[in-house]
């Protein structure tokens, strides 16, 4: 038995098919989130203090690090040489004390550590105590706190630094300034040393007339010739070792009683002693050569200083005055 077929208008079929197949790409692009293109590069990562600390710890110093900075560190960010140095150090025993005075000195507290003393008359140990000045970098301690401290020479009279708070008194630990860890102390020490070594290097280059070094020192707010003293190494200064007595341990040449020596040989020496006139003439020639070399160096320094002054890189330090005085006296003596 046949069924009647359903007839649909051709216009409706084509419209439904077109709605299902056709997609507007412009609408999709406008609906998507628009990100600022800018230069096309990814935005820089946020500042991470831990990453900066690791970079400083991994950078090697030109000299050995004091062992007290390495005793209690456990980081793996150190370079191999400092790791080997840390392996040869051992942490000292735990030092626990009570803060008895705080707030009277800046970043310094007084801590009482329990000890024992020996009484020889009775032959027994008795309880006693010793007081120490302890460095508190962030003023985190209060009187009555029980703390743990490490040995670290912070100044002439302060030989310990706070490591942690065992039992706080009064204010909770969360509400106080944080106490630096051993890694923080080491990173702070290395950062200060890097800055000082850079300034020292720039001063050496500036003394040689390097214009770039002079500009960098001035950008730091430093005078390239600061610290130069007048008449350093001049004739007015005493010679090295003047006034000291010569002893056998200091290089004196002594002979033995009844010792017979060849003609022209000193006791204990292997060189012959020439005539006085020949030695005096040789010494005079050496002194003249040294004086000529000094005058030549002085002229070169004055010419280089004049060139730098013309470029606007001169300095108002005592070094320029010293050069000017020496140059004036020299020309005055020649005239």
Phi and psi in degrees as a GROMACS rama.xvg file:
@    title "Ramachandran Plot"
@    xaxis  label "Phi"
@    yaxis  label "Psi"
@TYPE xy
-88.0437  146.58  UNK-2
-103.834  155.672  UNK-3
-81.4544  132.173  UNK-4
-78.5417  145.289  UNK-5
-91.0272  127.925  UNK-6
-105.491  133.032  UNK-7
-120.38  147.437  UNK-8
-67.2767  141.969  UNK-9
-64.1441  -31.5637  UNK-10
-63.5762  -40.5982  UNK-11
-70.006  -36.9728  UNK-12
-63.6691  -46.3298  UNK-13
-65.1609  -34.0769  UNK-14
-68.9585  -42.4508  UNK-15
-64.083  -40.7225  UNK-16
-65.6603  -39.8282  UNK-17
-67.5004  -35.1335  UNK-18
-67.6299  -32.2267  UNK-19
-80.6375  -31.6029  UNK-20
-91.4609  -36.9677  UNK-21
-84.2885  132.742  UNK-22
-128.43  131.003  UNK-23
-83.6529  108.793  UNK-24
-71.9653  -28.0518  UNK-25
-66.8068  -38.2267  UNK-26
-65.5176  -39.9467  UNK-27
-63.2237  -39.606  UNK-28
-67.009  -36.6706  UNK-29
-74.7196  -28.2554  UNK-30
-76.5217  -23.0992  UNK-31
-71.2166  156.932  UNK-32
-71.0234  128.933  UNK-33
-91.0174  121.501  UNK-34
-104.156  135.487  UNK-35
-63.6209  123.158  UNK-36
-72.4804  -45.513  UNK-37
59.4441  -126.091  UNK-38
-86.2884  -3.03308  UNK-39
88.551  -7.61637  UNK-40
-92.8069  157.694  UNK-41
-69.9008  147.72  UNK-42
-64.2545  148.797  UNK-43
-66.3136  147.261  UNK-44
-67.8426  153.327  UNK-45
-66.0519  159.278  UNK-46
-65.7624  129.461  UNK-47
-121.268  108.89  UNK-48
-64.8311  -28.804  UNK-49
-67.3928  -40.4164  UNK-50
-65.6275  -39.1799  UNK-51
-63.8454  -41.7076  UNK-52
-62.9105  -40.9256  UNK-53
-64.9438  -36.8212  UNK-54
-64.9373  -41.0326  UNK-55
-67.0636  -41.1602  UNK-56
-67.2311  -34.0899  UNK-57
-76.6902  -18.5058  UNK-58
-79.2312  125.101  UNK-59
-78.9216  147.499  UNK-60
-88.5869  160.395  UNK-61
-77.7463  -10.5214  UNK-62
-134.372  174.251  UNK-63
-73.6622  145.67  UNK-64
-82.3559  138.181  UNK-65
-54.9807  135.749  UNK-66
-59.3104  -28.4781  UNK-67
-65.4838  -22.7806  UNK-68
-80.9005  -19.2024  UNK-69
-103.184  -10.0283  UNK-70
-61.7342  -40.5423  UNK-71
-112.264  10.1505  UNK-72
-80.4759  146.839  UNK-73
-128.672  6.75231  UNK-74
-73.7241  152.063  UNK-75
-98.8726  6.00777  UNK-76
-81.7274  -4.09951  UNK-77
-70.7283  154.959  UNK-78
-75.6329  162.762  UNK-79
-58.1255  -36.171  UNK-80
-67.0227  -41.1451  UNK-81
-73.0198  -30.0674  UNK-82
-64.4744  -42.3778  UNK-83
-64.4278  -37.2434  UNK-84
-66.7729  -37.1125  UNK-85
-68.0263  -32.7344  UNK-86
-64.6861  -24.7832  UNK-87
-88.6716  -2.67837  UNK-88
-105.285  151.455  UNK-89
-123.983  136.059  UNK-90
-63.9453  139.983  UNK-91
-76.6703  170.136  UNK-92
-67.4301  158.426  UNK-93
-67.5501  133.326  UNK-94
-115.666  116.919  UNK-95
-120.037  135.119  UNK-96
-150.124  176.685  UNK-97
-117.392  133.2  UNK-98
-75.1812  120.091  UNK-99
-106.334  -15.7884  UNK-100
-149.909  126.681  UNK-101
-145.86  148.139  UNK-102
91.2219  -7.3596  UNK-103
-88.3086  -24.5937  UNK-104
-127.248  147.637  UNK-105
-75.0008  121.986  UNK-106
57.4977  29.9073  UNK-107
-145.203  133.282  UNK-108
-128.494  163.138  UNK-109
-106.752  127.199  UNK-110
-121.939  137.812  UNK-111
-105.153  124.971  UNK-112
-111.453  126.844  UNK-113
-70.7618  135.574  UNK-114
-137.625  -174.808  UNK-115
-128.401  145.849  UNK-116
-122.422  147.432  UNK-117
-94.1316  127.663  UNK-118
-101.561  105.176  UNK-119
-68.8064  -28.6206  UNK-120
-69.1011  -36.3012  UNK-121
-96.2356  -25.4241  UNK-122
78.812  36.7897  UNK-123
-139.571  160.646  UNK-124
-92.4864  138.655  UNK-125
-123.441  151.397  UNK-126
-68.1647  137.121  UNK-127
-146.487  -170.897  UNK-128
-153.837  160.377  UNK-129
-133.301  145.203  UNK-130
-107.352  139.584  UNK-131
-135.274  145.406  UNK-132
-87.0309  126.669  UNK-133
-118.996  136.089  UNK-134
-78.705  126.178  UNK-135
-118.294  92.8849  UNK-136
-58.3941  -37.0325  UNK-137
-112.133  15.8693  UNK-138
52.5136  51.8421  UNK-139
-93.9746  -12.7543  UNK-140
-97.2681  156.344  UNK-141
-133.39  157.767  UNK-142
-62.0985  132.023  UNK-143
103.07  -9.37299  UNK-144
-72.2375  141.587  UNK-145
-98.0711  119.509  UNK-146
-125.46  165.079  UNK-147
-114.958  133.201  UNK-148
-130.529  157.654  UNK-149
-116.662  156.164  UNK-150
-78.8108  123.441  UNK-151
-162.45  120.061  UNK-152
-77.9158  106.628  UNK-153
-93.925  -26.4495  UNK-154
-158.084  -169.342  UNK-155
-66.548  -33.3324  UNK-156
-111.28  -6.57002  UNK-157
-109.471  114.912  UNK-158
-119.825  10.4192  UNK-159
-136.52  159.102  UNK-160
-136.677  146.164  UNK-161
-70.1637  136.407  UNK-162
-103.292  -43.8018  UNK-163
-164.776  164.414  UNK-164
-102.551  121.391  UNK-165
-82.8041  -52.1679  UNK-166
-134.06  111.755  UNK-167
-77.3394  155.357  UNK-168
-117.771  116.586  UNK-169
87.3968  -102.078  UNK-170
-67.6099  132.546  UNK-171
-64.5673  160.616  UNK-172
-65.6867  -34.3132  UNK-173
-64.4237  -24.9999  UNK-174
-93.967  5.33683  UNK-175
-105.544  167.733  UNK-176
-67.336  142.928  UNK-177
-67.2801  148.146  UNK-178
-93.4224  128.283  UNK-179
-62.5531  141.429  UNK-180
-82.1289  168.091  UNK-181
-57.5775  -34.236  UNK-182
-67.0249  -38.4165  UNK-183
-63.9794  -41.4221  UNK-184
-64.9409  -41.4853  UNK-185
-66.1691  -42.3695  UNK-186
-65.0062  -39.7436  UNK-187
-65.3522  -40.201  UNK-188
-64.2007  -44.7298  UNK-189
-68.027  -37.5078  UNK-190
-63.3798  -41.8205  UNK-191
-66.045  -38.2282  UNK-192
-67.1848  -39.1062  UNK-193
-61.5574  -42.1617  UNK-194
-65.1105  -41.357  UNK-195
-67.925  -42.1412  UNK-196
-65.1525  -34.3691  UNK-197
-66.1976  -44.1889  UNK-198
-61.8983  -39.83  UNK-199
-64.4945  -41.4501  UNK-200
-64.6874  -41.8812  UNK-201
-66.1145  -35.618  UNK-202
-65.8002  -39.5171  UNK-203
-64.2572  -43.1208  UNK-204
-67.7383  -36.735  UNK-205
-67.1486  -34.9359  UNK-206
-64.9279  -27.9075  UNK-207
-83.3766  -2.87955  UNK-208
94.6127  19.1592  UNK-209
-74.6194  117.956  UNK-210
-66.8603  -37.6076  UNK-211
-63.1505  -41.8892  UNK-212
-65.2709  -38.488  UNK-213
-64.9468  -41.8831  UNK-214
-64.9165  -39.8132  UNK-215
-66.5443  -38.5834  UNK-216
-65.9783  -40.1934  UNK-217
-67.8851  -33.4086  UNK-218
-65.4612  -28.5078  UNK-219
-80.5709  -4.53062  UNK-220
82.9626  22.8911  UNK-221
-113.505  150.428  UNK-222
-90.2874  125.625  UNK-223
-59.0988  -29.9284  UNK-224
-104.373  16.2421  UNK-225
-67.0069  136.424  UNK-226
97.2972  -4.66904  UNK-227
-74.3183  132.134  UNK-228
-103.885  151.705  UNK-229
-78.4504  136.81  UNK-230
61.3938  39.7237  UNK-231
-77.5152  124.215  UNK-232
77.7411  12.1086  UNK-233
-80.7343  -173.31  UNK-234
-71.711  -21.3292  UNK-235
-73.6372  -14.4785  UNK-236
-84.858  145.678  UNK-237
-74.605  150.59  UNK-238
-71.3924  158.354  UNK-239
-69.1709  128.608  UNK-240
84.8056  8.04835  UNK-241
-68.8455  137.247  UNK-242
86.8799  -2.94777  UNK-243
-91.6288  146.984  UNK-244
-87.0056  139.516  UNK-245
-86.7957  129.347  UNK-246
-122.731  166.773  UNK-247
-56.5199  -29.3325  UNK-248
-79.4943  -15.5981  UNK-249
-98.5537  9.02017  UNK-250
103.294  14.8504  UNK-251
-71.2264  146.299  UNK-252
-99.9186  109.736  UNK-253
-118.67  147.838  UNK-254
-109.241  179.279  UNK-255
-106.022  157.014  UNK-256
-68.3208  127.663  UNK-257
79.9096  11.3904  UNK-258
-75.9882  135.726  UNK-259
-106.428  126.696  UNK-260
-119.213  151.985  UNK-261
-63.3335  163.467  UNK-262
-69.9102  128.848  UNK-263
83.6094  18.7848  UNK-264
-122.731  135.219  UNK-265
-79.971  156.706  UNK-266
-63.0095  125.138  UNK-267
79.2721  -0.542666  UNK-268
-105.658  161.251  UNK-269
-113.301  -5.36511  UNK-270
-100.174  151.402  UNK-271
-83.5442  147.248  UNK-272
-92.1834  119.342  UNK-273
-79.8298  -175.037  UNK-274
-74.6808  157.913  UNK-275
-64.4527  -42.6141  UNK-276
-62.0307  -41.3467  UNK-277
-66.1179  -41.3704  UNK-278
-66.7552  -40.586  UNK-279
-64.5392  -40.5748  UNK-280
-64.4263  -41.0088  UNK-281
-65.4064  -42.7345  UNK-282
-64.6717  -37.9063  UNK-283
-64.8716  -40.8161  UNK-284
-64.491  -40.9521  UNK-285
-63.7785  -40.4864  UNK-286
-65.9959  -38.3461  UNK-287
-64.8326  -40.094  UNK-288
-63.6857  -40.9521  UNK-289
-66.1752  -39.827  UNK-290
-64.6322  -42.0058  UNK-291
-63.0689  -40.7269  UNK-292
-64.4829  -39.1  UNK-293
-65.6416  -42.5247  UNK-294
-63.8981  -39.0397  UNK-295
-64.5241  -42.6295  UNK-296
-63.8031  -37.187  UNK-297
-66.4798  -40.9727  UNK-298
-64.8953  -41.7909  UNK-299
-62.6814  -40.1437  UNK-300
-65.4533  -39.359  UNK-301
-67.0656  -41.6832  UNK-302
-64.2092  -41.9763  UNK-303
-67.0347  -38.1153  UNK-304
-65.4561  -36.7599  UNK-305
-65.9903  -38.8584  UNK-306
-64.5218  -42.5795  UNK-307
-66.8861  -35.715  UNK-308
-66.521  -34.8168  UNK-309
-68.3461  -28.9889  UNK-310
-84.2582  -0.949202  UNK-311
82.3063  22.958  UNK-312
-115.095  24.7122  UNK-313
-72.8761  171.317  UNK-314
-131.849  151.781  UNK-315
-101.407  21.5135  UNK-316
-80.3133  177.753  UNK-317
-69.9664  -17.357  UNK-318
-64.8942  -40.7343  UNK-319
-65.2552  -39.358  UNK-320
-64.8015  -37.455  UNK-321
-63.6182  -45.6061  UNK-322
-62.1506  -40.4751  UNK-323
-65.9227  -42.9747  UNK-324
-65.165  -43.3845  UNK-325
-64.3818  -41.0848  UNK-326
-65.7177  -38.3004  UNK-327
-67.1046  -44.0924  UNK-328
-65.2217  -35.4136  UNK-329
-65.0516  -48.2356  UNK-330
-67.9025  -32.2682  UNK-331
-66.1886  -39.4692  UNK-332
-67.1615  -36.9936  UNK-333
-67.6099  -36.6137  UNK-334
